[in-house]
Amino acid sequence: MSGEFVNEEYMGTEAPKGVEFSALNEAEGNYAFIQNTGIAYLGGVFVGTTAGVLQGSQSATQYTGFKPRLNVMLNYTGKSAATCANTAASVVLSYGVVKLLLSKSTGYDEDSVFCSVAAGAAVGSVYKAPGGFAKSAIGGTIGGLLGYLNVLGRSRHPQWK
């Protein structure tokens, strides 16, 4: 192939960089909260299943026979696993969306302390809002603290130095 058929504007002057690797534990782009939502759902399933088995085994002693006990165990396990998994996933998804919106609207980095703490406080207060103002304030405080711990754990350049 001769040089007369090569379009210089298309090819550019830089040589190709080759293969670029990224870490497997870091989601690409601004949509890492989707991966975190799935992880939270799976974690909620495991925690809810464990809690359901413990609750079911305590209340299954009232029944005689294998099938009624098994039914009670499965009922408690299914209800507890679904509740815990849906709660964890919805909180993590809300946190990720609020953090992304704050980062886009303010111009701060998504992993900044401000975005993480504000998103955690907002999600915590909204999650506990049906319980009243005092519980909403406590939920916002706990959410802000968890957001701060999240940014401290994820930052490559620690903020506390």
C-alpha positions in Angstrom: 0.0 0.0 0.0 1.5 3.3 -1.0 1.4 6.5 0.9 -0.9 8.3 -1.5 -3.9 6.4 -0.2 -3.3 7.3 3.5 -5.4 10.1 4.9 -3.2 12.0 7.3 -6.1 13.7 9.1 -7.7 10.4 9.8 -4.6 8.6 10.9 -3.2 11.5 13.0 0.5 11.9 13.8 0.5 9.9 17.1 1.4 6.2 17.1 -1.1 3.9 18.6 -0.6 3.4 22.4 -1.3 -0.3 22.4 -3.3 -2.1 25.0 -4.3 -0.2 28.0 -5.1 -2.1 31.2 -7.5 -1.1 34.0 -7.9 -2.6 37.4 -10.7 -5.1 37.7 -12.0 -3.8 40.9 -12.6 -0.3 39.5 -15.7 0.3 37.4 -15.1 2.4 34.3 -16.6 5.8 33.8 -19.2 7.6 35.9 -21.4 4.6 36.3 -19.6 2.7 39.1 -22.7 3.0 41.2 -24.4 0.4 39.0 -21.8 -2.2 39.9 -21.9 -1.1 43.5 -25.7 -1.6 43.5 -25.3 -5.2 42.3 -22.7 -5.9 45.0 -25.0 -4.4 47.7 -27.9 -6.5 46.5 -25.8 -9.7 46.7 -24.5 -8.7 50.1 -28.1 -8.0 51.3 -29.2 -11.4 50.1 -26.5 -13.1 52.1 -27.1 -11.0 55.2 -30.9 -11.4 54.9 -30.7 -15.1 54.3 -28.6 -15.6 57.4 -31.0 -13.5 59.5 -34.0 -15.4 58.1 -32.4 -18.7 58.9 -31.8 -17.6 62.5 -35.3 -16.2 62.9 -36.9 -19.2 61.2 -35.0 -21.7 63.4 -36.2 -19.9 66.5 -39.8 -19.9 65.6 -39.8 -23.3 63.9 -39.6 -25.0 67.3 -43.3 -24.4 67.9 -44.3 -26.8 65.1 -44.1 -30.6 64.9 -43.1 -32.4 61.8 -40.6 -31.7 59.1 -42.7 -30.0 56.5 -44.2 -27.3 58.7 -40.8 -26.5 60.1 -39.3 -26.3 56.6 -42.1 -24.1 55.5 -41.5 -21.7 58.4 -37.8 -21.6 57.7 -38.3 -20.9 54.0 -40.9 -18.2 54.7 -38.6 -16.3 57.1 -35.6 -16.8 54.9 -37.3 -15.5 51.7 -38.9 -12.5 53.3 -35.8 -11.5 55.2 -33.5 -11.9 52.2 -35.7 -9.9 49.9 -36.2 -7.1 52.3 -32.6 -6.8 53.2 -31.4 -7.0 49.6 -33.9 -4.5 48.2 -33.1 -2.1 51.0 -29.4 -2.3 50.5 -29.6 -2.0 46.7 -32.0 1.0 46.8 -29.9 2.9 49.3 -26.6 2.3 47.4 -28.3 3.2 44.1 -29.7 6.4 45.6 -26.3 7.3 47.0 -24.6 6.8 43.7 -27.1 8.8 41.8 -27.1 11.7 44.3 -23.3 11.7 44.3 -23.2 11.7 40.5 -25.7 14.6 40.3 -23.8 16.6 42.9 -20.5 16.1 41.1 -22.1 17.2 37.7 -23.8 20.2 39.2 -21.0 21.5 41.4 -18.0 20.6 39.3 -16.3 18.7 42.2 -14.7 15.4 41.6 -17.1 12.5 42.2 -14.8 11.0 44.8 -14.4 14.3 46.7 -15.2 14.6 50.3 -18.0 17.1 49.7 -19.9 15.0 47.2 -19.6 11.8 49.3 -20.6 13.3 52.6 -23.5 15.4 51.1 -24.8 12.4 49.2 -24.6 10.2 52.2 -26.4 12.7 54.4 -29.1 13.3 51.8 -29.8 9.6 51.3 -29.7 8.8 55.0 -32.1 11.6 55.9 -34.5 10.7 53.1 -34.4 7.0 54.0 -35.3 7.7 57.7 -37.7 10.6 56.9 -40.9 8.6 57.5 -39.8 8.2 61.1 -39.9 11.9 61.9 -37.5 14.8 62.0 -35.3 13.4 64.8 -34.8 10.0 63.1 -34.2 11.8 59.8 -31.5 13.9 61.4 -29.9 10.8 62.9 -30.1 9.0 59.5 -28.5 12.0 57.8 -25.7 12.1 60.3 -25.0 8.3 59.9 -25.3 8.6 56.1 -22.8 11.5 56.1 -20.4 9.6 58.3 -20.6 6.5 56.0 -20.1 8.7 53.0 -16.9 10.2 54.7 -15.7 6.7 55.5 -16.4 5.7 51.8 -14.3 8.5 50.4 -11.5 7.8 52.9 -11.4 4.1 51.9 -11.6 4.8 48.2 -9.1 7.7 47.8 -5.7 7.0 46.2 -4.4 10.1 47.9 -5.6 10.1 51.5 -7.4 13.2 52.6 -6.3 13.0 56.2 -2.6 13.7 55.6 
